[in-house]
Amino acid sequence: MLTLIKREIRDNIVYFLGAAILTAILIVITVSVAYNMGRDYGVYAGLSLPVIVILMIGFSGMGVSQMYTDKARKISAFLTALPVSRNQILLARIVTGILAILTVVLPFIITSMALAYLFVPPIPIFSSMIFDIFAVAFLLGFACYCLGLMTGWTASKITPIPGCLVLTFILTSLIIVKGFGSCAKGILTLFIVACLIRTWQKFMSTSL
């Protein structure tokens, strides 16, 4: 399993590098606004929102790339000739996707906690808000990634791209409508479970 995960990381290293670069940009913007006491909040929203959308599209693209490239190049067919099961192959991809999402979320959590310690009074509600925001951010990234996995396992060269883009924008807009509360978490969790079940069914039943 560890070998499979290493292979997936190596094959998708460009997504990890892209996530790290975009995360660094978000952190710089966040720190700048924090030191200006939030006076540039409009600028922060204007700069950070496109970066966040690009990240979500990137996570979807990573899922599509893993599954479509696999099918086009018969990677899974080759791997199953080794003592490796389909479940292990799929699980290795999902773990790799989670690691890519954590590449974004963890540094941002650390930065936000540090800024909260420096600038925000020690009120428990702020810690709870930070947890809710990043729980939803992780679920949103994972939902976009699972969407990519589900739509990427197809013989079409065109279908996965527009389908992923449209649904990614819908998922991202969910946060604007529902915020970071339990409703958003519930919807994203159900969407993730549905995508994973469908992906597993297609991956297990379709010819490699």
N, C-alpha and C positions, 0 to 999 in steps of 0.2 A: 504493500500500500504506500509506504514512504517513497519507494522508487517511482510509482505512478504519479504521486503528488509532485515530486521533483521534476518529472518530465513535463507535467502540465504547467508548472511555474516557468520552466525554461521556454516552452513553446509560446507562452503568453506573457513573456517578460515586458513587452511593449506596453501592455495594459497596466502593469505594476508601476512602470516608470511614469506613464502618463498620470496615473492616480497620485503618485508622490509629488509630481510637479504641480498639479492642480491643487492639491492639499496645501502645499507650501504657499501658493498664491492666496488661497483663502485665509491661511493663518496670518500672513503679512497684512492683508486687508483688515482682519479682525483686530489684530494688535494695534494697528494704526487708529482705528475707530475708537478702541478702548482708551487709548492714551489721549484722544481728543474728547473724552467724556461723552461719546455718543452724538456729538454735534454733526457729524457727517453720516448720520444713519441712512439718509436718502442715497448718498453716494455708495455706502456699503451695500445696500439692497440692489442698487443698479449694477454694481460690479460683481457681487457674489452670486446673484441669481443665474446669470449665464454660465458661470463656472459650475454651479450645482447641476444645471440641466445637462451640460456637457458630460459631467461625471455619470449621471444616470444613463445617458445614451451610451457612454463607454462601457458601463456594466452590462447593458443589454447587448452591445456589440461583442463583448467578450464571450457571453453565453452563446450567441449565434456562431461566432468564430469557432469555438470549441466543437460544437455539434456539426456544423456544416462542413468544416475542414475534415473532421473525422470521417463523415460519410463520403465526401468526395475522394479522399485519399485512402479509404479503407483501413484507417488506423486501428479501429476496434477489431476488425477482422484479423489483423495481424497480431494484436495483443491477445486475443482469445486463443490463438495458437499456443500461447504460453500458459503457464498455470495461473491464469487470471480470469475471474468471472466478470460478466457484464455489470453486476452490482458494484464490484470494486472499481471498475473503470468509471462508472457514473459518479460514485461517491468521491473518488479522487478529484473529479472535475468540480463537484460542488464544494469540496473543502478548499480547492484553489480559488474559487470565486469568493468564498467567505474571507479568505486571507487577503484578497485584493480589496474587498470592502473595508476590512479592518485597517488596511494601509491608510485609508482615508479617515475612518472614524476615530481610531485610537489616538493619533497625534492631535486631532481636533479636541477630543475630550480632555487630554492633558493640558492643552493650551487654555481651554475654557475654564478648567478648574483653577489653573494658575491665575488667570485674569480675575476670576471671581474672588479668589483669596486676596488679591491685591486691591480690588476696587469695590467689591460688594460687601456690605455688612454681613456678619455671620448669621444669616436668617435661614432656617432649614428649607423654606419654600424655594429658595434659589437652587439649592442642590437638587431638589425634586424636579424643578423645571429643566435643569441641565440633563438629568437622566431621561426625562420624557422626550426631549428634543433629539437626543442622540439614539434613543431606542427606536424612535420613528425613522430617523435618518438611516440607521442600519437596516431596518425592515424595508424601507423604500428602495435602498440600493440592492438588497437581496431579492426583492420582488422584481425589479428590472432585470436582474441577472437571470432569475428563474424564467422570466418571460423570454429572454434570449435563448435559453436552453430549449424551451418548448417549441419556439418557432424556428429554431435553427436546424432541427432534425427533419429536413424536407428535401425532396429532390429538386425543388425549384431554386434557381439562382436569384430570382427577383423577389419572391414572396416574403422572405424573412425580413428584409430591410424596411419597406414601408409599414408592414404590420408592427414591427418592433417600435418604430419611430412614433406611430400614432398612439399605441398603448402606453409607451413610456411617457409621452406628454400628458396623457390622461392620468396616469399614476402620480406624476409630479404635481399636477394641478389639484390632486386630492388633498395635499397638505395645505394648499391655499384655502380650500373650502372647509376642511375638517379640523385643521390645526394639528396639534401634537398630542391630543387626548387619547383616551381609550378607544374611541370610535375608530380613529385612523389606524391604531394598532390592530384592532380586531379585523378591519377590512383587509389590511395588508397581510396579516397572518393567514386569513382564509384564502387570499389570492395566491400566496406562496405555496400553501398546502395543495391547492388545486393544480397549480403549475407543475409542482414536483410529482404529483401522482400521475398526471397526464404524460409528463416527460418520461417517467419510469415505464409506463405502459408502452409508449411508442418505442423506447429504446430496447425494451425486452422482447417485443414482438416483431419488430421490423428486421428485415434481413440486413446484415452488416456488409 
